[in-house]
Amino acid sequence: MADRPRFGPAGMPLGFKVLKRTVDEMPMYLRAEGLDAFEYQMVRWGPVPQIRREMAERLGKNAVENDVWLTAHGSYFVNLTAAQREVLEASKKRLLACVTGANWMGAHIVVFHPGSYAGRPPREVYQTCEKAMKEVVGSMGSLGIIKVHLAPETMGKASQFGSLDEVLSLCERVELTEPNVDWAHLHAREGGRFKTIDDMGKVMDEIERRLGTEALKNLHCHFSRIEFTDKGERRHHNLERVEYGPEFRFFARLVAERGLKPVIACETPNLDVDAQKLRDMVMKELKTKGRG
């Protein structure tokens, strides 16, 4: 559980890449920017961890020393909703590799995209995903991995498995699981859902009702502005693109009003610069409410 609202990039910022430093130096870079969270990207990983254990452990050590909250995003090649057994088995291995790497670095969660419907009935797809996740958690237990949580992500297209209800259902029924709420994805999935602060508040109410107050207070989130079509998300945009939603001001105000302590991974193209803007908006609201 985070001790305060935390902010950071989902991936390595361009400025860090230009410096050509190794990833274990990321916590120092972020601390210098006044950021305190980092979502390490494992999105191209296969069935074995694609980071040396020594490097992962150095990253974790530096994160602790620099007060950076570490999470990870799992492989894009995970599909826990597949009808084909061989695809499911390969997906579970990839997700388990990500969890293993996260455990080495002391990351708190592994975010992942569950899969798609592929023309199958949503209930059948849900059952496939739940069963596969329980099997992954079982394998985690066999390996002694008990501190890393799985975090299925809310998805941005109606063709993708990952509505708010589906993600919350998984969290209700699978151990070591918590939601990753991508506010931009929810906005796009439902044709511009967050038009008012109350629209966003209703999602928070549902999370709290189903998973409890602590789950809401300690929510892991993705945020960006997003462009969408009638089929859902098209692309993520920087905060300055005000023609696209959702409005982070709504979220910032709710964080202050409800005393939340979310970890917010910025997914705009301008990763760390916009993460600082998100931080500043929340800090302003906290000061207004006398919480800062």
N, C-alpha and C positions, 0 to 999 in steps of 0.2 A: 504494500500500500504506500503510495507516494505521500510525502509529508506536506506537500503544497502543490499548487498548480505548476506543472513543469512543461517546458517547451523545447523543441529541437527539430532537426531535419529528419525526414525519412530518406536516408541515404547521404552520400558524401557531397557537400556543396562544391560548386565549381571552384571557388577560391582555395579550398583545401586540395583539390585535384591539381591545380596549377602549381602548388608547392611541391608536389610529388613526394609527399610524406607517406609513411605506412599507416594503416588504419588504426594501429594502437595509439597513435598520437592525436586522434580525433577528439578525445575528451579535453585535452589541453586547448585545442583550437576553439572548441565550443565554449569552454569556460571563459576564454578571453573575449568572446562575443556576448557574454552574459546569458548564455543558454545552458540548460541543465538536463537535457534529454537527448537521446540518439537512438534512432531505429536503424540497426545494421541490416543491410540488404543481402539476403541469401537467395535472391529470386532466380538465379541460374543454376542452383545447386542440383546435383543428381543424387544417387543413392548413398554417397559417402560425404562427410563434411569436406567442404572445399576451403578450409582455412586450417593452417597448422595449429595444433593444440597450444603450442607455446605462444603463438601470436594471439590466439583467442584469450588466453589467460592474461597476457600483458594488457590487452584491451580492457578486460574486466577489472584488473588491478588499477589501471589509470582512471577508469570510470569512477571507481570508488573514491580514489584519492582526489579527484576533481569534482566530486559531487554531481556526476552525470548519470541519470537514470537510463539504464540500457535495456532496450527491447530489440526484437528482430522481426524481419518479414521473411516468411518462408518461400519456398520455391514456387514459381509460376507453373511448374510441371506437376503439381499435385492436383489430382481430381478424385475426390473421395465420394463422388456421386456416380461414377462410371458403372455401367451395367456389366462390362467385361472384367472378369476376375483378374486377368493379368495386369490390366490397367490399375485396378484397385491395389493390388499387391505392390506394384512398382511405386504407386503414389504414397502408400504407407511407408515404404522404405525411404523415400525422399523426405517426407515430413519428419520421420524419426532421425534422419541425418541432420536436419535443421535443428531439431530439439537437442540433439547431442552437442552440436556446436554452440547453441545457446547456453547449455549447461556449463560448458567449458568457460565461457566468457561471463557467466553470472547474469545473463539476460533474464528478465522477469517473464516475458511472454514471447511466443512465436505467432505472429499474425499469419493467416493464410486464407487463400480464396478456396472455398469448398468445392466448387464445380459448377456444372450447368444442368439444365433439365433434359436437354437433348431429345425433346419430344415425349418424354416419359411423364406419367402422372406425378405431380409435386409430392404427394404423400409417399409414394414409392421411392422417390429420390431422397426424401428426408430420411426414411428408414435405412437406406443404403449408407447415407452419410453418418448417421448416428452410430450404426454398427461399426463402421470403419474407424471412427474416432475412438470408440471404446476399445477397439483392438490396439490402436496406437497408444492409448493411455496404459493399457495392460503391458505393452512392451516397454514403455517408459518405467513402469514399476519394476519390471524384471531387471532393468538396468540401474535401478536405484535413483532415477531422476524424478524427484518429487517437488522441486521448487519452481520448475518451469511450467507455465500454463499454456495451453493452446488457446488461440483467440481467433475464431472464425470471423470473417469480415462481412459487414453489410455491403452488398454489391450494387453496382450502378445501372444494370440492365435487367429488364423483366425476364430475359431469357436465361439469366444466371441465377443459380440457387444462392440465396443470401438475402432474403427479405428480413426486416427487423424481427418479425414473428419467428421465422425459421432459425435465426441466430440465437434468439433468446431461448427457444425450445431446446436447442443443443446445449446451451449453458445450464438449463434446468436439469438435464438428464445425463450429462457426461461429466465425470469428475475432472478436476484440474482444467476447467474450461471457463473462460470469461469472454465477453464480447469485445470486438474491436468495432466501434461505431464510426464509420466513414460518413460524415455529415454531407459531404458533397455527393457521395453515391446515393444516399437516401433522397437527397434533393432531386437528383437526375432520374432516379428509378421511378419516381412518382410525379414526373412532369413539373417540377418546381414546387416541391412540397412546403418549403419553409418560407412562407410569405409574411408571417408575423412571429413575434417572440412566443406567442402562445402555441404556435405550431411546433416549435422546437421543445417547448415545455411539456407538451403532451407525450413526446417521445421519452423524455426523462421520466415522466410519471409512469409510463409503461415499464421502463427498465426497473424502476424502484419497486413497483408493484410485484413484478415477477421474480426479480433477483435479490431484492433487498436494498436498504439504504446504503450499505457499505459498497455494494457493487456500483451504484450510481456515483457515489462520492469519488471512487477511485477508477473511474472509467478511462480506458485507453481509447484515444480518438485519432482519426485522420481528419485534416481540414485543408481545403483549398476552395477557390471558386471553380465552377465547372460549367462547361458548355454541353448541352444535350439536345437530342432529337426526340421524336416520338418513340424511339426504341430504347432511349436511355442515354447514358453518358457518351460524350464524344471525346472531350479532352479536358484536362485540368488547366487552370489559368492562374496567373498571379493575382494577388489581392487588389492591385490597382485596376484590374479589369472589372469595374463596378457594374458593367452591363450584365454580368453573370452573378448568380447567387451561389450558395446561400450567404446571408449576412452574418459575419462573425460577431458583430456587435450584440446580436441576440444571445449568442452563446456566452459571451463575456459577461453580460448582465446576469444571466442565470447562474453562472459560476459564483458570482459575488452574492447574489440573493440567497442561494441555497447552500453556501459554504462548501462548494465542491473542490476536489483536489485532483483534477484530471491530468493525465499525461497526454500532451497534444503533439502529434507528429505532423509537421507541415509537409504537404505534398504538392505545393505549387512548384513551378519550374525554378523559382527564386528561393530555394529551400531555406537557407539560414537567414537571409534578409527578411523574408516574410515571417519566419518563426519569431524574430524579434518584434515585428509589428503585432503579431498575435499576443505575445507576452505583454507588450506595452498596453494593449487594449484591456486585457484582463487586470493588470496592475492598476490602471486608472479606475476601473469599476470597483475594485477592492478598496481603494482609498476613498472613493465616494461613499461606500457602505461602511467605512470605518474598520475594515478588515485588513487593510494593507499595513 
